[in-house]
Amino acid sequence: MKNKMKVSKTILKRIKNVTSNGKVIVMSTSAQHLASNKSKRRRMAAKNYVTMAPGDVSKIKKLI
Protein backbone atom coordinates (compact mmCIF):
# COMPACT_ATOMS: atom_id res chain seq x y z
CA MET A 1 0.00 0.00 0.00
CA LYS A 2 1.38 3.41 -0.97
CA ASN A 3 1.72 6.21 1.52
CA LYS A 4 -0.60 9.12 0.87
CA MET A 5 0.65 12.71 0.75
CA LYS A 6 -0.45 14.86 3.65
CA VAL A 7 -2.36 18.05 2.93
CA SER A 8 -0.25 21.17 3.46
CA LYS A 9 -1.98 23.06 6.30
CA THR A 10 -0.33 26.35 5.37
CA ILE A 11 -1.74 26.14 1.84
CA LEU A 12 -5.24 25.47 3.16
CA LYS A 13 -5.06 28.59 5.34
CA ARG A 14 -4.15 30.77 2.35
CA ILE A 15 -6.79 29.45 -0.06
CA LYS A 16 -10.32 30.82 0.14
CA ASN A 17 -12.01 28.63 -2.45
CA VAL A 18 -11.52 26.46 -5.54
CA THR A 19 -14.11 27.11 -8.22
CA SER A 20 -15.80 24.47 -10.34
CA ASN A 21 -13.61 25.50 -13.29
CA GLY A 22 -10.49 24.85 -11.22
CA LYS A 23 -9.55 28.45 -10.44
CA VAL A 24 -8.04 29.05 -7.00
CA ILE A 25 -9.31 32.07 -5.07
CA VAL A 26 -6.86 33.67 -2.60
CA MET A 27 -6.55 36.91 -0.66
CA SER A 28 -4.40 39.43 -2.49
CA THR A 29 -1.01 40.19 -0.98
CA SER A 30 0.36 43.21 0.89
CA ALA A 31 -2.70 43.79 3.09
CA GLN A 32 -1.05 43.49 6.51
CA HIS A 33 2.75 43.67 6.42
CA LEU A 34 4.11 47.22 6.98
CA ALA A 35 0.59 48.57 6.55
CA SER A 36 1.29 51.88 8.33
CA ASN A 37 3.45 53.01 5.40
CA LYS A 38 0.67 52.38 2.88
CA SER A 39 -2.26 54.62 2.06
CA LYS A 40 -5.73 53.61 3.18
CA ARG A 41 -6.83 53.29 -0.43
CA ARG A 42 -3.98 50.84 -1.11
CA ARG A 43 -4.75 48.82 2.03
CA MET A 44 -8.45 48.57 1.22
CA ALA A 45 -7.69 47.49 -2.36
CA ALA A 46 -5.42 44.73 -1.03
CA LYS A 47 -8.20 43.14 1.02
CA ASN A 48 -10.02 41.80 -2.06
CA TYR A 49 -9.96 38.20 -3.22
CA VAL A 50 -8.20 37.46 -6.50
CA THR A 51 -7.67 34.38 -8.67
CA MET A 52 -4.26 32.77 -8.47
CA ALA A 53 -2.02 32.81 -11.54
CA PRO A 54 -2.50 29.71 -13.72
CA GLY A 55 1.18 28.80 -13.47
CA ASP A 56 0.96 28.53 -9.68
CA VAL A 57 -2.33 26.61 -9.61
CA SER A 58 -0.78 23.33 -10.78
CA LYS A 59 1.80 23.48 -7.96
CA ILE A 60 -0.85 24.31 -5.36
CA LYS A 61 -3.22 21.52 -6.42
CA LYS A 62 -0.51 18.95 -5.70
CA LEU A 63 -0.30 20.19 -2.11
CA ILE A 64 -4.06 20.19 -1.50
C-alpha positions, 0 to 999 in steps of 0.5 A: 500500500502506498503512503498518501501525501499529507495536505499542506496546512499552510496552503489550506489557510491561504486558499479561500475557495476552488471554483468548479472551473479549477480556479483558485481564489486567494486573498491578495497580498500586501494587506497586513505587512508594513501597513502603516506606510501604505495609504488607506486606499492601497490597504483597502484594495489589497483586502479583495480576493483574487484568482491565483495565476495559472502557473501557480495553480498546478503546484498548489493543487498537488499540495491540497 
